Amino acid sequence: MLRTLLLLSVVTLISGCASPAPAGPTLAPAASPSVPAVATPLPRPDIVRIEMYEWSINVDPPELPAGRYRVEVVNYGERLHSVSVVGPGVDLESRRLRAGGVQEIEIEIGAGEYTLWCPIGDHRDYGMVTYLTVPALASAEQG
Ligand SMILES: [Cu+2]
């Protein structure tokens, strides 16, 4: 439970400053922008949760190892919301969920960054957008 709270806090902090990174000198190598590499796999959760509120979206956990996941999409808000998930190899949208609505979906994700937002009305502009990071494995086994 504590871990969940910590993750939610992190997500909240990230969502709070969702503006794009300032444009500055580009020093990083061009390959694989913004996807970190990790030496050991992240813990693999049994289920991933996407939680929608007015006006934010949380994805818990916000970082995952690559794999196939059951994803529970929950509308904790009062209005109609849905979630679009777009990233490497993924382009899907949940049903439109009423207040308290839940939909379980399956997503297969690989290394990269995924964007999650509510495609209804101007909800994304109101803050219903967040990101999910799937780090590449630095010592990935090939073949
Ligand atoms: Cu919405």
Boltz pocket constraint, residues with backbone or C-beta under 6 A from the ligand:
constraints:
  - pocket:
      binder: B
      contacts: [[A, 80], [A, 81], [A, 82], [A, 118], [A, 119], [A, 120], [A, 123], [A, 128]]
      max_distance: 6.0
